[in-house]
Structures are given as structure tokens and as C-alpha cells.
Amino acid sequence: VGCVAATIAAIAIAGGEILLQMRSAALQASRPDVTELQRRNRAYRSFSIQHPHPHYMFFFPLDPGERLALGNAVCSLDADGFREPGPAHAGGRKLAFVLGGSAAFGDLASSNDQTITSHLNRLQNEYFFVNAGVPSWNSTQEVMRLAFDIVERRPALVVAYDGSNDAVLAGQIRERTGSTYPPGTPEFFDILDRLVAEEPEPLSERLHPRTLLPELSLRMDKWFFGAATEFDDEDVATDEEIVAAARRYRANHARMAELTAAAGGRFVAVFQPVANLHANANRTEIPQRPLIEKFHREATAETPPGYAFVDLSRAFEGLVEPIRLAGPNLETNAIFVDPVHLTDRGNALVAGRVWSLLNTKPPIPR
């Protein structure tokens, strides 16, 4: 009797999952643009795919033609993998590059014209800012791109706009695989490592309920934790891993400063705005994150010698009360789409802060 009941229950669960997946697919087909956020998520989807690259571990497609083919009305790349407009549009201005992950790339911005770099280009005529951000990248990958690509372009200015990815990756792979990788290891390196070693995906991952029953798992999360809560495994790093990740983060900035100086340019590091770190964040939508708080504390504990380090992690505390996330239609007065990605307005505000800091008299330290 018990076996029969278990079999019936398993069939019912599997059938429910299939019906929910069919319903979700039908809803997406019948309502292709339910919200502005969904429309932008689709526009950016192809830019989040990580392709193997000999220098950076992961990047956009290696073939320049494939990079150009990714473009759409919202987001596009030039053949060298810079978000457009690229260096060819400098028009005689001194070249400045902004390195970073998806926040620097401008993930979920409404167009190429609404990224931080595009706003910076409208604020002044001295520099032409080039968007060298790549979704999912950490500061270790930024060092590599600076060394193998940007330095030879003789940049007058390099800005590293980062922090969040270095924090959330601390310990994440170890938690997923049980293997310890060095601080600064790129996201999903463990999956590439497994493919090279020809090891099959662990049975525990293939049989995990979230893998087998994604739609039911999503609804269970909403039932138990609330619709606004994301179930993730990012806060898994030990204190030692957070300290090591912050040390690597600072060391990577020091290397970037040396490389930029050798090319005759100026380097500035910016810790990006993070909604969780704002004291006035709406905690129902934006809970506190011990991992990012510990990482930020370690990363900003010392004033680095030889280059400017600007902490914009709480850049909007005195501007908006309270800090909330944008709704599904991305209302124009919002600043954060999620805890690290900004709306068009947020990108414009950050560009203004960055340029005012770069242009202070006397200027912030070189």
C-alpha cells in the first residue's frame, strides 16, 4: 500500500510540474511583454551567456561577428566586446575605460545611451568613456582585460566599478562543489573544470528538487518565504574566505593601478552602490546581507596607497527615503532594479557622482 501511495504521489507531483511548466510557457507566448522588466530581461539574456576565452576565462563570443550579432535595440557590442559606443567613437577625446561586471555593463538599462559611461560622456568633453563591463565578472577578470587589451590602447583614465561580484563569489563554488578555489575564481569555473576533467554532474545536483521541479519549487518558495524573497546560496562564505576575497580585491586594484600608470594613465577604483548596505533601505524588499556587509568592511578598512578608492556603496542614503526596488514596470523615480543593478536614473546619478569626484579641485589622489 505504501509503495502504491508513493508512486501515485510521485506521478501527481510530476504531473503538476508538467502542467505548471505548460502554463508558464503559454502565458509567456500569449503575453510576450507583460512588464518592462520582462522585456529588458529578454533583451539582455544573450549577453549573460559565458563563453570560454583564453585570457579572461569567460567572455562574450570569441568570434567578432558573433559579438555583433548579439545586438538588439536595447543593447549591443562592438566587434571588440565593448558595449557600444566603443573606442572608435572617441572623436579626439582622451580614452577612459570603465571596468566591472553587469552593473558597469549597464544590465537592464533601457538602451546603450542610459549606461553610466554614456551619461559620463554627456557630462563632459575631456574624456570618451568606453564601457568595458562584462556580466558576472570579478576584479580578477578585470585585471586580465586591462593587461591584455586596454593597456595597449593607452588609456588616459581607467575606472574599476565593482565590489559586489567579488563579495558574492567568496565561498560560493566551495559550497556548491566541496572544492576550494583561489579567491577571485570566476563564476561557474567549477562547471568548466568538471567538463575538462570529464566528470559527470554530481547526482545530488541532477536529482535536486529545484532542478527536477523548478516551477513547484518557485511556488513553494513564494508560499513559505513570500513573493519578494529570493532563495539563493550566496551567503555561504566563511569569515576566512571573505577576508581572502577582500584581500584579492584590493590586490587586483593595486595591479590595475600599476598597469594603468605604466601606460601613462590614471586609475580610480569605485565600490559600487549596493542597496543592502544603505541604512535607509526598505528591509521588506532589501534584507541585510551579512556577506556583503563583511566583505565591504574588509575591502574598505584600509586606504590604498598609490591610487584613489571611492566608496559609493551608500551613495543614495541622503537622496531617497527609503531605498526601494523598482516595480515590474521600472518606474522612472526608482534607483535600484535589484540590490546591485540600477535604473536609468540610478546610472545617471552615479555618473554625476563619479565625474564630480574625478573633477574635484584639487583632484582626488592619482
N, C-alpha and C positions, 0 to 999 in steps of 0.2 A: 504493500500500500504506500509505504514511504517513497519507494522508487518511482511509482506511478505519479504521486503528487509532485515530486521533484521534477520529473520530466514535463508534466503539464505546466508547472510554474516556469520552467526554462523556456518552453515553447511560447508561453504568454509574454514573457519578458522580451524574447527575440522578436515576436510579432509586434509588440508595442514599439520597439525601437525602429523596426522597418516602417511602420505606419507614421511615426514621428518624422523620420527622415524623408519620406514621401511628401508629407505635409509641408515640411520646411522647403523642399525643392519646389513644390507647387507654388508656395507663397512667393518665393524669390522670382519665379518665372512670371507670375501674374502681376507682381509689383516690383519691377526692376529697380526703381529709385524711390523706395519708401521714405527715406530720410537723406538729408545732405551728407551725414556722416557715412552712411552706407555707400553712397555714390563715390565719395572720396576714397573709402577703403578699397573699392574695386579699382579705382584709378591708380592706386599705389601698390596694389598686390604684386605685380610682376617685379617691382623694384626691391622687394623684400626677399626674393629667392637668392640664396647664397651659392655662387658658382666658384669652384676651385680656382685659385690664382697662384702662380709660382712665387710671388713676393708677399702678398697680403693674406694668404691662406684662403680667404673668401672675398669676393668682389662681385661686380656686375659681370655679364658675359665677357669672355676673353676676346671674342671677335668684335671689332669696332662696329661692323654693320649690324650685329645683333643688339648692341647698345642703343644705336639709333632707332632700331625697330621697336624698342620698348616704349617709345614716346607716345603720349596722348595729349589731349587738350589741357590736362591739368599739370602733368609732369613730363619732363623729357631730359635726356642726357645728350651731351656731345659725344663724338667718337672716342674721346679720351676718358670718358667716365665722369665728367664734371656735370653737375646739374646745370642746365642752360639758364642764362647765357654764360658760355665758357670764356677762357682767356682770349680767344680770337676777337672778342668784342671790347677789349680794353680801350681802344681808341686813343692810345698815347698815355693813358693814366698808368701810374705805378701799380704793379700787380700785388694784390693781397689775397691770401687764401684762408678760408675758414675750414678747419678740420673738425671731425666729430662723427657721431653716429646719426641716428634717424632725426634727432632734434635739430642738429645742424643742417642735415639734408633738407629739412622742412617737411617732414612727413605730415600729411593731412592739411597742408596749406592749400588754399583754393587754386593756386597757379604758381608758375615759376616766378611771377612778379611779386609774390607775397612771402618769399622766404626772407630770413634775416639778411642774407647777402644782398638781395635785390633792394631791400629797404636801405641798407647801408650805402648802396650805390646812388640812391636818390638823395641821400643826406649831404653828400659832399662830392667834390670833383677831383680830389687829390689821388685817391686810390680807386682801382677797379677790383671789387671783391668777387672772388671766384668761390663757388660752393663746392668744396671737396669732401662733404659729408657722405657717409655711406651707412645705410641702415644696419644696425646690430654691431657696428664697430666699437672697439675699445681703444684706449690710448696706445696700446702696443701696435695695433694695425696702423694707427695714425703716424707713428714714428716711421714705419716702413714706407708708407706712401710719401712722406716728406723726403726720406732718403733716396728713394728710387725714382721719384717722378717730379716732385715740386721744387726741390733744391736746384735742379738744372734749369729751371725757369727763372732763376734769380729773383725770388720774391722780395719785395721791399718790406712786407709785413706778413706774418703768419699768426693766426689766432686759433688756438685749440679750445673748442667749445664742447665740454664733455663733463664726465663725472658719474652719471647715472649708470651707464653700462659697466664701467669698471666695478661699481659697487655691487650690482645685482649678479654679476658673474662670479663673484667671490664664493667659492664653495659649491656653486650650482652643479657643475659637472661631477664633482666628487659625490654629491648627494644622489645624483642620478645613476652613477656607474660604480661607485665604490673605489674608483681610481683617483689618485691625486695628481693634478696637473699644475704646472707652474702658474703663479699669478700672471694675469694678462693673457691667458689662453683664450682664443676666440670662442664665441658662442658655437655650440654644436661641433666643436673639434672632436669630441669623443665619438660622434657618429661617423665622421670621416676616418678616424683612427680604426674604428671597428670594420669599416669597409675594406681598408687597406690590409688589415690583418685577416680578412675573410672570416670574421667571427659573426655568427648569426645574431640577430637581435635577441636579447635575453627573453626567455619565455615569460618572465614576470611582466615585461613591458607589452608583449604581444597579447597577453591574457588579462591585462589591467582593465577593469571595468570602464575607465574613461576612454580606452582605446576601442573596446568592443561595443560600448553602448554610449556614444557621445551625446546623443540627444536626451536620453534618460538621465545621464549624469548632469547635464546642464540644468535640467528641470529640478533635479534633486538638490543641486547647489542653491538654486533660487528659493526652493521650499525651506531649506534649513538655514541658509545664511543670508537670504534677502537678495532682491534682484540686482542691487548695485554692487554686490560683493563678488570679486574675482577670486576663484580658488586657484592659488598658484604655489610654487615651491621655491620662490626666490629668497625668502628669509631663512636660509638654511646654513649660512656660513658660521664657522666658529669665530671667536674673537681673534685667534691667531691668524686665520685666513683673511679676516677683514684688515688687520694691521698689515699683513704682507701685501694685500691688494692695494692699499693706500700707499705703501712704500713704492710699489711698482709704478703706480700712477704718477707720483711725484718724480721718480727717476725718469720716466718716459718724457715728462715735460722738460726736465733738465737736458735730456738728449736732444729734444726738438729745439730748445733754445740754442744749443751749441751748433746744430746743423744750420739753423737759420742765420746765426751770426756769421758762420763761415761763408755763407752765400751773400753776406752784406746786408741782411735784413734784420728786422726787429721781431721779437716773439712775445706774445701775450697769451697767458692761459686764463680761461674763464670757466669757473664752476657753474654749470647751467642751472637755471631755475628749476626747482623741484617742489611741486605743490605740497607734498607731505612734510617738508621742512618749514613751511610757513606756519607761524604761531596762530594766525587767524584763519587757518583752513577749516572748512566745514567737515568735521570728523565723521559725519554720517557718510559722506561721499569720499572723503580722503582720509583714511585712517593713518595713524602714526606707523612708521616703518622703522623698527629698531635697527635693521641692517643699514639702511641708507643714512640714518642718523649717526651710527657709529662710524661708518666709512667717512662721512662728511667731517666729523670731528677729527678723525685721524688725518685726513687729507689736508685740512686747513690749520692744523696745530702749529705748523712752522711757517715762517716767512721764507720762501725760497730765495737763495742768492742768485743774482745774475739775470733775472727776468721778472716781469710783472705777473702777479697772480691776483685775479679779481674774483671775488666770491659774489655771484649773483643768485645764489641758491634761494634767497628770500627776497628777491628783487621787488616783489609786488605787495609786501606786507602793508606799506603805508598808502597803497593806491586803491585797493579794493577791500571791502569788509562785508562778508567774509569771502575767502577764496573758495570758489565752487568750480565744478567741472561744467563745460558746455553741454547743453542738451543735444539730442539727436539731430536737430536742425542747425546746430552750431551758431547760436545767436551772436550777433556782432559785438555785444558788450562783454562777452566772456573772454578769458585769457588762456585758460588751460582746457584742452580737449580731454586729456587724461593727465595723470600726475607728472609726466615729463614732456609731452608734446603740446605745443602752443597753437592757439588760433592765429589768424592773420593779425589780429590786434596785438596778441602777445608777441609775435615776431617783430612787429613794428616797434613796440615798446622796448624790447631787448636791443634792437638795432640802435635806438636812440641812446640807451644807456651805454652801450659799448662805444659808440662814437664819441659821446661826451667824455668818457674816460680816456679814450685814445687822444683826445684833443685838448685835455686839460693843460693849463699853464701854471707851473711847469708840467711837462707830460709825466704820466706815470712811469716808473722806472723801466729802463730798457733791459 
